[in-house]
Amino acid sequence: MIMISITGLILIPGTTQLTAKDILHRLQTSDAKCIITHDALAPVVDSIAAQAPCMKNKMVVSGSPREGWLSFQELFQYWLDLLPSDVFWNASDTGWAKSAWSSVFSPWIQGSCVFAHGMPRFDAEVILETLVKYPVTTFCSAPTLYRMMVLHNLDSYKFKSLKHCISAGEPINPQVMEQWKATTGLDIYEGYGQTE
């Protein structure tokens, strides 16, 4: 269980052995605005929610929706916008945390196919040719790679399957986003995570 406090995002981990009294104490003491838990503790949280007026949102990490609760899985899917029929390629190095989030956890939670391409180093031309050759529907990369790709003649590449582009890892220049959209017709959705 995680409780989110007043000043930005402050995580307050809690064991699954917390009682209703324990949870209420933590909510009242921290003035947490949101609580994230799983199905087993959701009824316990519901039993004390009225006594914690500071708590504005409840989020459940579960395979099924729960009335009065935000669904972590449903909210998470909007970031990558994946369906089970999608082919997702995250071009980050496997040594980065982003690789785990975007190459394993995120797409697999949503049941989509993960595309992998072995490259000894990033090569914008190889990536552009790969996006043309294979049915990648969603592409995720660091802004540096997008900057490298827009330096090529993007008009000569036709991405038949690509429908959603994501950037994370550092801020992306608006000019790169504009140039990518003008040439491909696709927006680049920018994310910002804890490692940044």
N, C-alpha and C positions, 0 to 999 in steps of 0.2 A: 504494500500500500504506500502511496506517495501523497503527501499533502503539499499544496502549493501556497506559499505565503504572500504577504502583502507587497513586498518590494521586489517587483519583477518575478522571477521564477526561482524560488528557493525550495529545494527538495527536502522533504522530511520523511525519510524512509521509515516504514513501520512493519513489524513482523505480522504474519498472518495470525498470530496468537493474541493480538490485541482484543480486548473486550470492548463493549460499547462504551463503558466508562473511560477506558484508556483513549479511545478514539476521540470522544467528546473533549476530554482534557486537552489533547493535542490540538484539536481544532480551535478551542476557545483560547488557549494560551498563545497560539501562533497567529490567530486571526486569518487563518488560511482561507482563501477565496475558492479553492477548488480541491477536490479529493479524487484521486485515481486509485481504483482498486479492481478486484476481480469478482466474479459472481458469488463466491462463497462469503465475502464480507459485505457485499452490497446491502443485504437485508439488515445487517448490523448498523451500517451507516444510515440507512433509512430510518431506523428506530430512534436515532438521536439527532437527525438533521434539523428538526424544528428548534432544538436547543442551541444550535450553532448558526445564528443569523448571518454571521460573516461569510459563511460558505454559500457561494452563488452558483457553483457548478459542481456536478458529480459526473465523473467519467468512469465507465466500466471497460475493462479489457476482457473481452468475451467473444465467443463465436456467435452469440445471439443478442439482439437488442433488448434493452430493459427500459420500461416506461419511466420517464422522468430523468433518465441518464443519457449523457452523451456517449456515443460509441467510439472508442479509440480506433477500432478497425475501420469504421466508416469515415472518420475524419482523416485517417492516415491515407486512405485510398485516393483522396482528392489531390494530394501532393504529386503522386506519380500518374494518376489517372489511368491505372492499369485495369485490364479485364483479363480473364483467363485466356482469351484468344490473342493477347498481345505478346510481342517479342521485345524484350527489354534489354538494352545494352548500356551498361555503365562503364565508361572508358577510364575509370580511375585505376591507379596502380593497386595491386592487392595488398600492399603494405600500408595503405591508408585505411583509417576507420571507415571512411566513406564507402570503401569497397564492400565491407560487411553490411552496412546499412542498405546500400543501393544495389548490391549485386546478389545479396542473399535474403536478408530479412524482409525488406519491402516487397519485392516482386513475388517471393514465395508465399508471403501472407495473403497476397491477392491471387495466387494461383497462376501467375503468368510464367511464360517461358523466359529463361535467362540466357542471353546470347553472350558467348565469350570469344574473344579474339586474342590470341597470343601475339604480343608485339614486344620486342626487346626495348623499344622506346617509342614515345608518342611520335607519330608521323601523320600530319594533317591530311596529306594526299591519300595515304592508306585508309584512314578513317572515312574520308569522303567516298572513296571507291567501295568500301565495305558497306556503307549506307545505301549505295546504289545497288550493289550485288545481292544483298541479303534482305529478307523481309522484316527488318527492324522497324517496329512501330513507335517505340519510345526510346529516346537517346538522352543520356545524362553524362555530363562532363564538367570539368572545371572550366571557368571562364578563359583561362590561358589557351586551352585547346580551341575554343570557339574563336578567339582572337587569331589563332594560327590558321583556322579554316577559312575565315573571311578574307584572308590575304590571297587565297586562290580564286580563280574564276569560277564562282559558285554557279553561274549560269550553265556551265558545261556538265553539271551533275544533276540528275533527275532522281529524286528520292520517291520511288513509287509507293512505298509502304509507310514512310515516316509521317507521324501525325502529331507527336508531342515531344518537345525538347525542354530539357531541364538543365540548369546550371547551379552548381554549389561549390563551396570551397574557398571562395574569395568573392569580392564584389565584381560584377561584370559591368563593363562600360556601356552606357546607353547607345553609343554609336555602333558597337558590335551587335547589340540586340536589333537596332534599326536596320543595319545592313543585312543581317541574317534574315529578318522578316521580309525585307524588300525583295530579296532574291529567292527565298524558299517559300514564302507565304506563311511561315510558321513563327509563332512567338517563342521566345525562350523564357521559361518560368524560372525565376531566381529563388533559391532557397538560402537560408542562413542558419547554420547549426552551431552547436555548442563548441566545436573545435575552432571555429572562427573567432 
